[in-house]
Each structure stands twice: as structure tokens, then as C-alpha cells.
Amino acid sequence: TTGLVKEISSWVCAVGAVGAVRAVDIEQVLGQSNLAGPGLDEEGALGLPQLVQEQRLGDLAVVPAQAGDGPSPDRSAYQEPNARGIPGAPWNQAFADNPQVRQRLAIAHNLRKDKKKKPVLHAEDEFELLKTLYISIETTFPQERYRVQLGGICQLAGITGNRPGALLGVLYRHVKVTLLPDPDGGEQPRVLIEIVFPNTKGYLGEKDPNEFGIPDDPNKPCLLLCQITVLALLFADRAFAASSLTSPERLLCLRIPLGQKQLPLPLKEELAEIPLFRRCKITVRGIKISGGEALTDSTLRRQMTNLGNITGMELPTGLYTFRRGNGQALDNSSEITHAQRNIILQYYSSSIFQKSYASRYIPDTQAAYRGLKPQTALMRAAGGISRTIDPQRPRRLNLAQ
């Protein structure tokens, strides 16, 4: 391992890195990873050589030397360790992206060059997750509002394709509920939920927030995919300004005044800065939902991972799987242009979508080549994550393991 790190250092100098390079302190790495040496330690953990072989090239780092460096290196030169516990360096990414270094490292030390799989989650896959969420006895939460919140977040993630930060940043002032006339001439007005997502990724500059209109669908055959969860949260918080509007039954009794084209249903002003999706807090009377603290990203990630595991999906589920599914659906839709897709996903150009989000599972090219009718439904199922569902998939270690 020491030889590998020193070899990395010499290669960085050879490709023109500025300044001298010092090898990463192996003792520090050993101390952080709690490994005793090569092979298996007393606890049966992988030794450092195996650990290094399992790292992708972006996880390997060197640290630039400083004037007067002695045997004890200046720890301020190190960045925070990455997710795998390997210390970083200020210019680690530029080094890792150098094709000459990457190629030589991969050949010399049998390092993996394949990219992490990026599963795509379609509406059919979302249905399987929501079915597990609401009917499985294994999906337990410290507070039952978490169950409804998780269902609503999954639905909004699929419909809007937003990142986790944008979804968790929704406040009540970003939500509007309106009744609109039924375009088919029905007596019952249609419910329209409009949500603005201002918390967008802004490292390349501020972006205009998108506002999504989500109508109800009275003819939808599957209630699991209806946007009833957002309305359920509004009723649970008694969020409507009209004191009499406290249940879905009363909402369905409302009618649009004669001569008007809409009936806005304003929310209480005192709830304007309250997050829609909130975290739990422990009180003397038990676990309750916080009055003003948003659900954290770490909690949401754990809930999503656990839900995917209980469902029996082989690949990990997260909100970015919904985002990729949303992008693929927009890309395949004849109603959405590429320019609209880029606005929805907040991209400056289509190249970002093609590089990071477009599925690498190619559809029915056989049909295109042979002039046959595409088997769209079959290929959609083949490219989804639901095909990996296995209820018998082991999720826990047995006593021997």
C-alpha cells in the first residue's frame, strides 16, 4: 500500500502537478479505518490492500507538500475524509480526472473503472414502493405522519423530478389550492394543487423557481398515485384559512360561484413559514411532529433505503432514481420539448441530462432495425427497477454470519 501511494505521488509530479508531493500518511489511514494490516484483522474486516482495490479512482488522494515538512505532516493540509474514510486533497479531483493517471493506476493495481449503477424508477416502480409503504407490517415509523410524508415525497419526486433539498424546502407559503371548473362539463369542480420549489441547486448562479400545477384525476384507477397525500397533510395541520374547511367531505361540497372561473382556497398566514414535511421531536408526552423544523435529508435517505429494501428491490432506491425516471419520461413525451425538459430539471443544456441522467438501457433497437412495431410496454418494464423485486431476498445477517 505504501508503494502504491508513493507511485501515485510520482505520477502526479510527472503529469505536471504544481509543487512537490508527499505520500498520504499510511498510519493515519490505518488509524481512521481501524485496520490492523493486510488480509483480515482480528474482527474479520478487510485489510487495507483489499480496501484500496475496492476504491474507485476518485477516492485515492495525495496531499501537496509544504515548506519545512518533517516526519509529522501538517494536518491542516488535509481536507475532510470522503465517504469511504480516505483523506482528500485540495486538487484531488483534477488529479483523479487525468486520463493518463487513471489508466496506469487501473492496469497496475487492478482498480475498478466501471461507474456506479444509476437505476431509473418509473411510475410502475413507484406503485410497488407505495404499496409496500401502506400495507407492509415491516414499514414502521416513530410517528405515523412520517408514512404519509414519505408517500407524498415519493409522488412529488416522480411528478416534478426535483432534488431532495427542493422537496424538503417546501413551506406552506409555496402551496396553493384552487378549485377549477371541470373541462368536461361535470358538476364537481376539479382540485388543483400548485407548488413552487424555490430551493434549487445554485452553485452556477441563482435559478428561477419552477411552479408545478398538479391536478386531481377523478378517473385515475389507482388511488395510490393520486395527490391525496398533500391534501391529507393540509387537513391534518388545519391549514385552510376557512374555519369550516376541515375535511375532504366539506371540500367536495364546495362549488365555484356563478360567473367565476376559479375558487381559491387560501391557507392560514401564520403557517406561511412552516415546512410541509417536518421532523419528529421527543416530548414528555411521547413522540410528536415538530411545529417548525423541516424533515432532514439524512432521515429521508434512511427511510427511502429501508422502503426499497423491504419492497425487495435489488438496487438502492433514492430520490435521484425518481429524478432519472422523471427525466426519461419527459424525454420520451411528445408533449414536452427538450427546452421544457431542461427548465423542469433546471439544466442549462441537454448535455448535462445526457451525461448524468439519461438511461444507458437502450430501448427496442431490434424493432427499429427490422421495421417492427416497438414492444414499448415490455421494454419499459425491462428498464425499470421493479423487475429486480424478490420478496425472498435476505435483508439481515443470520447468527452464523
Backbone hydrogen bonds, N-H to C=O, Kabsch-Sander energy under -0.5 kcal/mol:
donor,donor_aa,acceptor,acceptor_aa,energy
5,V,1,T,-2.3
6,K,2,T,-2.3
7,E,3,G,-2.3
8,I,4,L,-2.3
9,S,5,V,-2.1
10,S,6,K,-2.2
11,W,7,E,-2.1
12,V,8,I,-2.3
13,C,9,S,-1.9
14,A,10,S,-1.8
15,V,11,W,-1.7
16,G,13,C,-1.2
17,A,12,V,-2.1
22,R,63,V,-2.0
26,I,24,V,-0.7
29,V,25,D,-1.8
30,L,26,I,-2.9
31,G,27,E,-2.5
32,Q,28,Q,-2.4
33,S,29,V,-2.5
34,N,30,L,-1.0
35,L,30,L,-1.5
41,D,45,A,-1.4
44,G,41,D,-1.6
47,G,39,G,-1.2
51,L,47,G,-2.1
52,V,48,L,-2.9
53,Q,49,P,-2.0
54,E,50,Q,-1.5
55,Q,51,L,-0.6
55,Q,52,V,-1.1
57,L,112,R,-0.5
59,D,56,R,-2.3
60,L,57,L,-1.3
63,V,22,R,-1.3
65,A,20,A,-1.8
69,D,66,Q,-1.6
75,R,73,P,-0.7
77,A,74,D,-1.9
78,Y,75,R,-1.5
79,Q,88,G,-1.0
82,N,86,I,-1.8
85,G,82,N,-2.2
92,N,89,A,-1.9
95,F,91,W,-1.7
96,A,92,N,-2.8
97,D,93,Q,-2.0
98,N,95,F,-1.3
102,R,98,N,-2.4
103,Q,99,P,-2.3
104,R,100,Q,-2.1
105,L,101,V,-2.5
106,A,102,R,-2.3
107,I,103,Q,-1.9
108,A,104,R,-2.7
109,H,105,L,-2.3
110,N,106,A,-0.7
111,L,106,A,-0.7
112,R,53,Q,-0.6
121,L,321,T,-2.1
122,H,120,V,-0.6
126,E,122,H,-2.2
127,F,123,A,-2.1
128,E,124,E,-1.4
129,L,125,D,-1.9
130,L,126,E,-2.8
131,K,127,F,-2.5
132,T,128,E,-1.9
133,L,129,L,-2.5
134,Y,130,L,-2.0
135,I,131,K,-1.7
136,S,132,T,-1.9
139,T,136,S,-0.7
140,T,138,E,-1.3
146,Y,143,Q,-2.0
147,R,144,E,-0.8
148,V,144,E,-1.2
149,Q,145,R,-2.9
150,L,146,Y,-2.6
151,G,147,R,-2.0
152,G,148,V,-2.4
153,I,149,Q,-2.7
154,C,150,L,-2.3
155,Q,151,G,-2.0
156,L,152,G,-2.6
157,A,153,I,-2.6
158,G,154,C,-1.9
159,I,155,Q,-2.4
160,T,156,L,-2.8
161,G,156,L,-0.5
161,G,157,A,-1.7
167,L,163,R,-1.8
168,L,164,P,-2.7
169,G,165,G,-1.0
170,V,167,L,-1.1
172,Y,271,L,-0.6
172,Y,274,I,-1.9
173,R,272,A,-1.9
174,H,171,L,-1.6
175,V,172,Y,-1.5
176,K,194,E,-2.5
178,T,192,L,-2.3
179,L,263,L,-1.9
180,L,190,R,-2.7
182,D,186,G,-0.6
185,G,182,D,-2.1
190,R,180,L,-3.2
192,L,178,T,-2.9
193,I,214,I,-2.3
194,E,176,K,-2.8
194,E,192,L,-0.5
195,I,212,F,-2.2
196,V,174,H,-2.1
197,F,210,N,-2.1
200,T,198,P,-1.9
205,G,202,G,-1.7
210,N,197,F,-0.7
212,F,195,I,-2.7
212,F,210,N,-0.5
214,I,193,I,-3.6
214,I,212,F,-0.6
216,D,191,V,-2.1
220,K,217,D,-1.9
223,L,221,P,-0.6
225,L,222,C,-0.9
226,C,223,L,-1.3
228,I,226,C,-1.2
229,T,226,C,-0.6
231,L,227,Q,-0.7
232,A,228,I,-2.2
233,L,229,T,-2.1
234,L,230,V,-2.0
235,F,231,L,-2.5
236,A,232,A,-2.3
237,D,233,L,-1.8
238,R,235,F,-1.1
239,A,234,L,-2.5
241,A,266,P,-2.6
243,S,241,A,-0.5
245,L,242,A,-1.5
246,T,244,S,-1.6
251,L,247,S,-1.5
252,L,248,P,-2.3
253,C,249,E,-0.7
254,L,251,L,-1.2
260,Q,257,P,-1.9
263,L,179,L,-2.1
265,L,177,V,-2.7
268,K,239,A,-3.0
271,L,268,K,-1.2
272,A,269,E,-1.8
274,I,271,L,-1.9
276,L,170,V,-2.4
277,F,170,V,-0.5
278,R,276,L,-0.6
279,R,293,E,-2.1
281,K,288,K,-3.0
283,T,281,K,-0.5
283,T,286,G,-2.5
286,G,283,T,-1.6
288,K,281,K,-2.8
288,K,286,G,-0.5
290,S,279,R,-3.2
294,A,292,G,-0.5
295,L,277,F,-2.2
300,L,296,T,-2.0
301,R,297,D,-2.4
302,R,298,S,-2.0
303,Q,299,T,-2.2
304,M,300,L,-2.5
305,T,301,R,-2.6
306,N,302,R,-2.6
307,L,303,Q,-2.3
308,G,304,M,-2.3
309,N,305,T,-2.1
310,I,306,N,-2.5
311,T,307,L,-2.1
312,G,308,G,-1.1
313,M,308,G,-2.1
321,T,318,G,-1.3
322,F,318,G,-0.9
323,R,319,L,-1.8
324,R,320,Y,-2.2
325,G,321,T,-1.8
326,N,322,F,-2.9
327,G,323,R,-2.4
328,Q,324,R,-2.3
329,A,325,G,-2.2
330,L,326,N,-2.6
331,D,327,G,-2.3
332,N,328,Q,-1.7
333,S,329,A,-0.9
341,R,337,T,-2.4
342,N,338,H,-2.2
343,I,339,A,-1.7
344,I,340,Q,-2.7
345,L,341,R,-2.5
346,Q,342,N,-0.5
346,Q,343,I,-0.5
347,Y,342,N,-3.2
352,I,349,S,-0.8
353,F,349,S,-0.7
354,Q,350,S,-2.4
355,K,351,S,-2.0
356,S,352,I,-2.5
357,Y,353,F,-2.0
358,A,353,F,-2.8
362,I,360,R,-0.9
365,T,363,P,-2.1
368,A,364,D,-1.2
369,Y,365,T,-2.6
370,R,366,Q,-2.5
371,G,367,A,-1.0
372,L,367,A,-2.2
376,T,374,P,-1.5
379,M,375,Q,-2.4
380,R,376,T,-2.3
381,A,377,A,-1.9
382,A,378,L,-2.1
383,G,379,M,-1.7
384,G,381,A,-0.8
385,I,120,V,-0.5
388,T,385,I,-1.5
389,I,386,S,-2.0
390,D,312,G,-1.8
393,R,390,D,-2.2
